[in-house]
Amino acid sequence: MKKMRIKWDKLIISILIPIAVGVVSGLLTRNSMMMFNTVKKPPLSPPGWLFPVVWTILYILMGIASYLIYQYGTGREDVRLALTTYAVQLFFNFFWSIFFFNLEWYLFAFLWLAIMWFLILLTIIRFSKIDKTAAYLMIPYLVWVTFAAYLNLGIYFLNR
């Protein structure tokens, strides 16, 4: 494939989309750290300040990955399918924190997260068929969500 020129406006929008998902979700769950500090947590639970740092990095990587896929053109069926899967997993990402923090539906949030994990994996698979770099950029997200699932399930069992 020929080398593509960076379209900065599209790249910035691609990065801002997942960041906006995180910001709005964060605003809706802004008192969550008070709740998070009061629940019993499993071993290896990181300090609360680490979560926004990690999520910001992950959202930037996700945005770059989606931009790389978008550059192949939405006229392609595989690109449309990959970006649709990406959008659906973002939808799941948005609502997980509301279920977990605001509603304290720990088991439901874990099941929601399991579906999200599968959607992230499917996104990676679909991205990899179009652009390997885009797929690789999504792997840290899958790893972090795997760790989040461990924390989520641990909190469910320790706080029943």
DRENDO-1510 file (C-alpha; in Angstrom, 1 decimal, always signed):
<recs>
REC; n; res; u; v; w
REC; 1; MET; +0.0; +0.0; +0.0 .
REC; 2; LYS; +1.2; +3.5; -0.7 .
REC; 3; LYS; +2.2; +5.8; +2.2 .
REC; 4; MET; -0.8; +7.8; +3.3 .
REC; 5; ARG; -0.5; +11.5; +4.2 .
REC; 6; ILE; -1.7; +12.4; +7.7 .
REC; 7; LYS; -5.0; +14.2; +7.7 .
REC; 8; TRP; -4.5; +16.1; +11.0 .
REC; 9; ASP; -8.1; +17.1; +11.3 .
REC; 10; LYS; -9.3; +13.5; +11.0 .
REC; 11; LEU; -6.7; +12.3; +13.3 .
REC; 12; ILE; -7.6; +14.8; +16.0 .
REC; 13; ILE; -11.3; +14.0; +15.6 .
REC; 14; SER; -10.5; +10.3; +15.8 .
REC; 15; ILE; -8.6; +10.8; +19.1 .
REC; 16; LEU; -11.3; +13.2; +20.5 .
REC; 17; ILE; -14.1; +10.7; +20.0 .
REC; 18; PRO; -12.9; +8.1; +22.6 .
REC; 19; ILE; -11.6; +10.9; +24.9 .
REC; 20; ALA; -15.1; +12.4; +24.8 .
REC; 21; VAL; -16.6; +9.1; +25.6 .
REC; 22; GLY; -14.3; +8.9; +28.6 .
REC; 23; VAL; -14.8; +12.5; +29.7 .
REC; 24; VAL; -18.6; +12.3; +29.6 .
REC; 25; SER; -18.6; +8.9; +31.3 .
REC; 26; GLY; -16.2; +10.3; +33.9 .
REC; 27; LEU; -18.4; +13.3; +34.5 .
REC; 28; LEU; -21.4; +11.1; +35.1 .
REC; 29; THR; -19.4; +9.0; +37.6 .
REC; 30; ARG; -17.3; +11.9; +39.1 .
REC; 31; ASN; -18.0; +10.8; +42.7 .
REC; 32; SER; -16.9; +7.3; +41.9 .
REC; 33; MET; -13.5; +7.5; +43.6 .
REC; 34; MET; -15.3; +8.0; +47.0 .
REC; 35; MET; -17.2; +4.8; +46.4 .
REC; 36; PHE; -14.0; +3.1; +45.0 .
REC; 37; ASN; -12.1; +4.0; +48.2 .
REC; 38; THR; -14.7; +2.5; +50.5 .
REC; 39; VAL; -15.1; -0.9; +48.9 .
REC; 40; LYS; -13.0; -3.9; +49.6 .
REC; 41; LYS; -10.6; -4.5; +46.7 .
REC; 42; PRO; -8.7; -7.5; +45.5 .
REC; 43; PRO; -4.9; -7.7; +45.6 .
REC; 44; LEU; -3.0; -5.7; +43.0 .
REC; 45; SER; -5.6; -2.9; +43.0 .
REC; 46; PRO; -3.8; +0.2; +41.8 .
REC; 47; PRO; -4.3; +3.6; +43.4 .
REC; 48; GLY; -7.2; +5.6; +42.2 .
REC; 49; TRP; -5.1; +8.3; +40.5 .
REC; 50; LEU; -3.8; +5.8; +38.0 .
REC; 51; PHE; -7.1; +5.1; +36.4 .
REC; 52; PRO; -7.6; +8.5; +34.6 .
REC; 53; VAL; -3.9; +8.4; +33.5 .
REC; 54; VAL; -4.2; +4.9; +32.0 .
REC; 55; TRP; -7.6; +5.6; +30.4 .
REC; 56; THR; -6.3; +8.8; +28.7 .
REC; 57; ILE; -3.4; +6.9; +27.2 .
REC; 58; LEU; -5.7; +4.1; +26.1 .
REC; 59; TYR; -8.2; +6.5; +24.5 .
REC; 60; ILE; -5.4; +8.2; +22.6 .
REC; 61; LEU; -4.1; +4.9; +21.3 .
REC; 62; MET; -7.7; +3.8; +20.4 .
REC; 63; GLY; -8.2; +7.1; +18.5 .
REC; 64; ILE; -5.0; +6.6; +16.5 .
REC; 65; ALA; -6.0; +3.1; +15.7 .
REC; 66; SER; -9.4; +4.1; +14.5 .
REC; 67; TYR; -7.9; +6.8; +12.4 .
REC; 68; LEU; -5.5; +4.4; +10.7 .
REC; 69; ILE; -8.5; +2.2; +9.8 .
REC; 70; TYR; -10.6; +5.1; +8.7 .
REC; 71; GLN; -7.9; +6.2; +6.3 .
REC; 72; TYR; -8.5; +3.1; +4.2 .
REC; 73; GLY; -11.9; +4.5; +3.2 .
REC; 74; THR; -15.4; +3.8; +4.5 .
REC; 75; GLY; -16.3; +2.7; +1.0 .
REC; 76; ARG; -14.7; -0.6; +1.9 .
REC; 77; GLU; -17.0; -3.1; +3.6 .
REC; 78; ASP; -14.2; -4.4; +5.9 .
REC; 79; VAL; -13.4; -0.9; +7.1 .
REC; 80; ARG; -17.1; -0.1; +7.8 .
REC; 81; LEU; -17.5; -3.4; +9.7 .
REC; 82; ALA; -14.3; -2.8; +11.7 .
REC; 83; LEU; -15.3; +0.8; +12.6 .
REC; 84; THR; -18.8; -0.3; +13.5 .
REC; 85; THR; -17.4; -2.9; +15.9 .
REC; 86; TYR; -15.1; -0.2; +17.3 .
REC; 87; ALA; -18.1; +2.1; +17.9 .
REC; 88; VAL; -20.1; -0.7; +19.6 .
REC; 89; GLN; -17.2; -1.5; +22.0 .
REC; 90; LEU; -17.0; +2.3; +22.8 .
REC; 91; PHE; -20.7; +2.2; +23.6 .
REC; 92; PHE; -20.0; -0.6; +26.0 .
REC; 93; ASN; -17.0; +1.3; +27.4 .
REC; 94; PHE; -19.2; +4.3; +28.1 .
REC; 95; PHE; -21.9; +2.5; +30.1 .
REC; 96; TRP; -19.6; +0.1; +32.1 .
REC; 97; SER; -18.5; +2.8; +34.6 .
REC; 98; ILE; -22.1; +3.9; +35.1 .
REC; 99; PHE; -23.2; +0.3; +35.9 .
REC; 100; PHE; -20.2; -0.3; +38.1 .
REC; 101; PHE; -19.8; +3.1; +39.9 .
REC; 102; ASN; -23.2; +4.8; +39.9 .
REC; 103; LEU; -25.5; +1.8; +40.1 .
REC; 104; GLU; -23.0; -0.5; +41.9 .
REC; 105; TRP; -24.2; -3.4; +39.8 .
REC; 106; TYR; -20.9; -5.3; +40.2 .
REC; 107; LEU; -21.9; -8.6; +38.7 .
REC; 108; PHE; -23.9; -7.0; +35.8 .
REC; 109; ALA; -20.9; -4.7; +35.2 .
REC; 110; PHE; -18.6; -7.7; +35.0 .
REC; 111; LEU; -20.9; -9.4; +32.5 .
REC; 112; TRP; -21.1; -6.2; +30.5 .
REC; 113; LEU; -17.3; -6.0; +30.7 .
REC; 114; ALA; -17.0; -9.5; +29.4 .
REC; 115; ILE; -19.0; -8.6; +26.4 .
REC; 116; MET; -16.9; -5.5; +25.9 .
REC; 117; TRP; -13.7; -7.6; +26.2 .
REC; 118; PHE; -15.0; -9.8; +23.4 .
REC; 119; LEU; -15.9; -6.7; +21.3 .
REC; 120; ILE; -12.4; -5.3; +21.8 .
REC; 121; LEU; -10.9; -8.6; +20.7 .
REC; 122; LEU; -13.2; -8.7; +17.6 .
REC; 123; THR; -12.2; -5.1; +16.9 .
REC; 124; ILE; -8.5; -6.1; +17.1 .
REC; 125; ILE; -9.1; -9.0; +14.7 .
REC; 126; ARG; -11.0; -6.9; +12.2 .
REC; 127; PHE; -8.4; -4.1; +12.5 .
REC; 128; SER; -5.6; -6.6; +11.9 .
REC; 129; LYS; -7.0; -7.6; +8.6 .
REC; 130; ILE; -6.8; -4.0; +7.5 .
REC; 131; ASP; -3.8; -2.5; +9.3 .
REC; 132; LYS; -1.5; -4.4; +11.7 .
REC; 133; THR; -0.4; -1.2; +13.5 .
REC; 134; ALA; -4.0; -0.3; +14.3 .
REC; 135; ALA; -4.5; -3.7; +15.8 .
REC; 136; TYR; -1.3; -3.5; +17.9 .
REC; 137; LEU; -2.4; -0.1; +19.2 .
REC; 138; MET; -5.6; -1.8; +20.6 .
REC; 139; ILE; -3.8; -4.5; +22.5 .
REC; 140; PRO; -2.9; -2.4; +25.6 .
REC; 141; TYR; -6.7; -1.6; +25.9 .
REC; 142; LEU; -7.5; -5.3; +25.8 .
REC; 143; VAL; -4.9; -6.0; +28.5 .
REC; 144; TRP; -6.2; -3.2; +30.7 .
REC; 145; VAL; -9.8; -4.4; +30.3 .
REC; 146; THR; -8.7; -7.9; +31.3 .
REC; 147; PHE; -7.2; -6.4; +34.4 .
REC; 148; ALA; -10.3; -4.3; +35.0 .
REC; 149; ALA; -12.4; -7.5; +34.8 .
REC; 150; TYR; -10.3; -9.1; +37.5 .
REC; 151; LEU; -10.8; -6.0; +39.7 .
REC; 152; ASN; -14.5; -5.8; +38.9 .
REC; 153; LEU; -15.1; -9.5; +39.7 .
REC; 154; GLY; -12.9; -9.2; +42.8 .
REC; 155; ILE; -14.9; -6.3; +44.1 .
REC; 156; TYR; -18.1; -8.2; +43.4 .
REC; 157; PHE; -17.0; -11.2; +45.5 .
REC; 158; LEU; -15.5; -9.1; +48.3 .
REC; 159; ASN; -18.5; -6.7; +48.7 .
REC; 160; ARG; -21.5; -9.0; +48.5 .
</recs>
